[in-house]
Amino acid sequence: MNVRAKVDSGLRRGGVAVSVLATLVVGAGVFAAAAAAAAETSLKAWGGNTYGQLGDGTTLTRLLPVTIGGVGGIAGISAGGGHSLALLDDGEVVAWGENSSGELGDGTTTNSDVPVAVSGLSGVREVSAGAGFSLALLEDGT
């Protein structure tokens, strides 16, 4: 099994830190990584949640990790200033959190406290979330 991990650290917006962790379960072992691909993957998040960037369906600050529902088969994740991204095994991308600049890629500027599909994007190899924008590297190198 080839597991690729990407760690984003020091992500802050307005003094609020955001943490996102993917947990990979393989047989009897448990491996924690910032991004992991596996049949059984659960995404956990904690910290500030003003814009719904934790993806748990609320805007409540979470002092302990909570599970982000509706996201499975995760190949990579990234957290930006007020939003988060997950790259799925099939090359699709979902996003949640602040969307004032359209950073969720769903064609709106409405924040989402749950993951939403990024419109018109497939064949993605890597994602990165910034402060008010998102990036995707496609499998063809574009």
MOTAJO-V537219 format. One line per field, one symbol per residue. ss: DSSP state (@ for helix, = for strand, . for the rest). A space follows every 50 residues. Layout:
BEGIN
ss->???
END
This chain:
BEGIN
ss->...........==..===========..=====.......=======... ...........=======.....======...======....=====... ...........======......======....=====....
END
